[in-house]
Amino acid sequence: MKQKPWLASYGAIPHEINPDACPSLVALFDEGMREHAARPAFTCLGQTLTYRDVDQQSRALAAYLQSDLGVGKGDRVAVMLPNLMAFPIALIAIARIGAIQVNVNPLYTARELEHQLSDAGAQTIIVFGGGAATVAEVMPRTAIRQVILVGAAGQPGIEGAVEFEAALAQGANLPLEPVAVTGDDLIFLQYTGGTTGLSKGAALSHRNLIANVMQFKAISPDNLVPGGEVVVTAIPLYHIFALTVNFISFFSIGAHNWLVPNPRDMGAFIDVLKAARCTVFTGVNTLFASLTLHPRIGEVDFSMLRLAAGGGSAIVPATSERWMALTGVFIREGYGLSETSPVVSFNPPTINAFNGTTGLPVPSTDVRLLRDDGTDAADGEAGEVCVKGPQVMRGYWNKPEANAAAFTSDGYFRTGDVGVIDAAGYLKIVDRKKDMIIVSGFNVFPNEIEAIVSGCDGVAECACVGVVDGKTGEAVKIYVVKTANAALDADTLAAYCRERLTAYKVPKLIEFVDSLPKSAVGKVLRRELRN
């Protein structure tokens, strides 16, 4: 696709942003903390920090890392935390000393943690108490020498570890030497899910993140009112979606961010939503779906909500319909990846209803759809989504072979997702290339099947995979979690699908299950169902 049909749909949205308008995330953070010093920045577990508090505590931690632990520019610091106050404090501190944050899922097994720490070459880790035992197990086989423990009361400790509060107290009395940080310096190693093997670290620079913050602000200006936004963050901050959108973008405009450490504790989560009365809420499909079905959700006043943003996986129409009925706000979908900082496309303010697309490519971004032979797909034809823009990563950390495969010869990042762009420039993600099911030579995309099945009464959530079939090569199988007390059976569901899907797409196998395997961010793990 040579032209950019989305530009004609931009209206007042600028075609380009300047990713060098702000020199680094440090400058972005400093400006936000100075401008909004007295405003509440974060609320979590009954405590609130102002922007001034965050400034002081992150400065203290930066001084401690620099002076006491000897962490210098370019050193990797692993951060293994759920959504606690310590996360934003750590990130800003790490940025201030020019180090690189390695975001780690706090629920990782020892095997996963050892791979990531070894691959990144991290010598320092900031970890919550619940993850201390896993860190202790892998330490002898990694370069980790320095551990800062967050909320470790009642948890097994690590010999020589320093408690987070003690680090802040010491750092408050230490000098902080200024470090020159530019847009070209790395800020994150953002490890991908590793769906095709061991996870790889997307090397993201300050410029990548600045660009994406500016792109998000440009395409969603109505939802970033300086000093006027309240955000509830239930998706984990170590995931790139919450990291860039919920934290960095909204921090830069003085928003009040309510952090949810454990969204699986739905009672506490509902209490946060009641207290916050948020203007912005972000989530993945499973999070929105589970909230709409919760018996206490009616207690929440959603009258202040203006933006419900969905990403991470496809939002199915039935979920957006239920969310709209509950809140009066439809789910505005976007698309992105760890490798793109993450936002590639988002539905602009001119869209006033759920449309099943991930919106328009953001400013300064080019998207091409390529066939398997490397040629551009025709108008309306599906192809692999390939992206070029200032938010695209430098490459994978220490992975020259993976980088050669990840980019086209003219510098477009191959996402591995199959998409279609309509005449108005809206991008629809059809599915992951590797999740596509081939039935008797016909392509079946699981997203389409899941969207249909989710619309059937009695279905709480579902996941579609391909299974080996002697007659058709592969067959469609659907795993279904029923709503409470639903009388749904396989025959009824099959009949519902036959009315709405061509014969080869109708699930041949239907299995009812109590739950679906999910990643920490709430994406359904189809690969585990296939295995």
Phi, psi and omega in degrees: 000108186278317181278171178244086185298338182291337182299326180293340180265359186292326185062240183277356181289131179293145180288331184228154169240164177252102184291351179257010180294332176240129190291332182193169174297329178301314179296321179297313179297314182302317181296315179297318182290327179287315186289327187242028189313318186273350183282153173291131180261310183223140170235132181204132176050043174085000179245150178231137173246137173278171175298327177294318177301315181298319178301310184293315184289322179290326176296317180297316180293321178300316180295321179294315179299317184287309188277315185274320184261350177071025179285125183244181180301133178086349177290147180265130177241118179279138177236114186241076188226143165285190183284080177243163179306327183299335184295303179297326178298315180296316183299313182294322178297315181297319178298320184297329182260011175074016179275178183242124181274129175256107183280125186238132174296120183292350179262008182301146170284169179300320181298312181294318181294316181300316179300313186291315180296320180292317181297320182280338183069032181286138177252347182233140177224139172251116191225145177281157187307323182295342180258001186298319182297321179293318178298315180300324181294322186265345184310316182298340183255011179230180179271002182298126179234343187229127184234130172248124185259132179251127176057051187268004183303128179078001180254153175298135183270184175234130183302128179085356180290152178248137178285145184306313181298322179293322178297319178296316182297317178293316183296332181297338181255008182253151175287151174243113179282127179299141179239130178285117180240130179243172179299334181281343180289145178285146175241327181228144156254108185255106186281132180282165188298341179073035183292339182248023182138212181290143182291151180243148181268113174286121182274108184250133182265167173305318181297320177304312184288318177302314181302315185290324175299315180293323178294317179295318178297322182292323186268349180224052189296329184292343187253015178228064179279118182305127178071005186242005185252146174235122186244136169254123184249101178256332175286145190293140180293338177285352175270139190299329180299303181292325183300309183279314187280298185295314185274288193295312182299312184281332174297322184293343180248012174078030179286159174261117187252120176264116184267134178249105184293326185220089182294348177288339172278083190296329179297311179295323179298313178299320178300320178296315179299322179295316184286323187285321187048063190289153172265339183226133175221133180239152179188176172259168186306315184295327180291312177301315183298314183292326177295318182296335182265357184285135184298339182261000188297335179295344179285344186274132175270110182261018187293340179271348186294127177243331183227122168245111185253130181244142177195193179083321175201167186296136172275124180274146184306321182299324179293315180295324178297317180293321179294318179298317180296326182283316191247341187082006181235130177278164180274121181267112190269148174226179182217140177187178182214163175306321186288349181241020167072005002244348198286123174257318181214157180202150179282123187285172182299336182290344178277127184241016176203157178299132185237001177074007176248167177264014173089199183265143171307140183287163182306151180063023182237135173246134178238127174241146175253119185248139172286171180299333181274004177089357178273158180289136176295150177287165178305129179082354180269143178285147177200170179290130180286121179237135193234139171228134179173170185291349179270354182283134184306161173295324183153181176277141183299116176056038182227070183300322181292318178297324180293321179298324180280335188279342184239146173287169181297335179257021166089015176271136178280128179276115186279337186082002178259147177259129182222169175228140175246125182277180186297333180271000176093009180277133183265128174244125177275119182280314176176174170288140179305318186283347179269351182298139180253135179248109182252112180051038178088353179265138178280129175239127181258120183307324180305319182295316182295317180296323180296319179292309184299323181298336180280353182279134177303135179098353179263120176275312175201164183205166176212139184245134176221165174264140175235154182296135179223127184298331184269316188251007183084297172228155175232156180274126175238137179239131173259130187233131169258124182275154171289162182303131175066015179290141180263014184299137174233173186296320181297316180297317181293319179298318179296320178300317180291321182297331178288340191239351183229146174295156194306317185288346179270344182294130180304128178278332181234131179235124179233126177271131182229162180282330181201165178247144176293135183225153172285174181298332181274352177104005176285135177291133183266091181298327183297327178290325176292322178295324184285000000 
